[in-house]
Amino acid sequence: MPVVLFSLAGHAVTLAEAAAVAAGGLAFCLFLGLAAVLRRSRARSETAAAEALRAEELDRRLRELVRAQSEMSGRVQGMTELLAQRQSELARAVSERLDATSHRLGETLTTAARATHESLTRLAERLVVMEAAEKSLGDLSSQVIALRETLANKQARGAFGQARMEAIVADGLPRGSFAFQHTLSNGRRPDCAIFLPGDPRPLLIDSKFPLEAVTAFREAPTAEARKAAGQRMRTDLLKHVYDVAERYLLPGETQDVALIFVPSESVYAEIAERFDAVVQEAYRLRVVLVSPALLMLAVQVVQAIAKDARMREQADRVRAEVAALVDDVTRLRERVGDLSKHFSQVSDDVGRVLISSDKIARRGLRLEALDFDTPPDRPGSEPRPAD
């Protein structure tokens, strides 16, 4: 008879049933523990496999890092040696350039000091001249007064105008191309005769001028006196123009034009401004009034005509000189071409030096930034642009 252990909801639980239930629970607990052990074992296996893979990857990376470090050490050593060599070359070049610059600077300073000394010496000389000019100012005033008195005298004024005209002509023309007091066929003796090349007829110049009428016109105190002085001046000028045209314009013997020399620019300007009718009448009679400046211009024109005549006489010699000049220019062109080739070669050498300098600068920048990912420039390769 089964043994009843206890009653559950009206059901009597026997010892066998309780043992069966306990055995089932124990079996279930054992199953759960076994499953847990299997799960932990599988997890440990997976973890061990992952750790093995991680260790293998870490070992591979360590080997790559060691190899990269060895390559980096070799590159750093090579770049250090190359940089040291380049730095020594650069230091030598800079030292030579500084020596040359110092030498040129010394020469420049010496030249500047010499030029400054010469300038100060000239300045001192000019100050001495200015002091002498200041001392002679009183003498110059007395000379101006004497000149005014000379111009007031008719004979002295004529001699003054003659001397000034002769000085202008003698300074501008060679000997033999002019003559003073040249005698004409009518017995007249003009103050100056200028002979043009290839023409036997001389160009005549008269240096006498009625200055009294001009002085009276300038110094007239009233309008009536100025009007009377102007009429007198017009009459005297026309009379002198008619006399020159009658005495010095000889057909076939003299030039068709004669000159009247006015020894004062201010007087000439006064005549040209206020007595234009007299000037036009003189032009009609082929008589030209000239101031000192206009006479110099006429002398220069005559000198140019004489020079042109001499050039025509020596045309063959000029052509030979031109041919020789062309030969010299041709040789100069050839030599300039050779010099241009030398300059081109020097420019190429300088370009190569600049490329090497750029490479050194880029490698120095990479060394400073520890940037070794970019491979170094190979010999003969094109330079890379700077970062």
Secondary structure, DSSP 8 states (H G I E B T S, - for coil): ---EEEEETTEEEEHHHHHHHHHHHHHHHHHHHHHHHHHHHHHHHHHHHHHHHHHHHHHHHHHHHHHHHHHHHHHHHHHHHHHHHHHHHHHHHHHHHHHHHHHHHHHHHHHHHHHHHHHHHHHHHHHHHHHHHHHTHHHHHHHHHHHHHHHHSHHHHHHHHHHHHHHHHHHHS-TTSEEES---TTS---SEEEE-TT--SEEEEE----HHHHHHHHT--SHHHHHHHHHHHHHHHHHHHHHHHHHH--TTTS-S-EEEE-S-HHHHHHHHHH-HHHHHHHHHTTEEEE-HHHHHHHHHHHHHHHHHHHHHHTHHHHHHHHHHHHHHHHHHHHHHHHHHHHHHHHHHHHHHHHHHHHHHHHHHHHHHHT--SS----TT-------
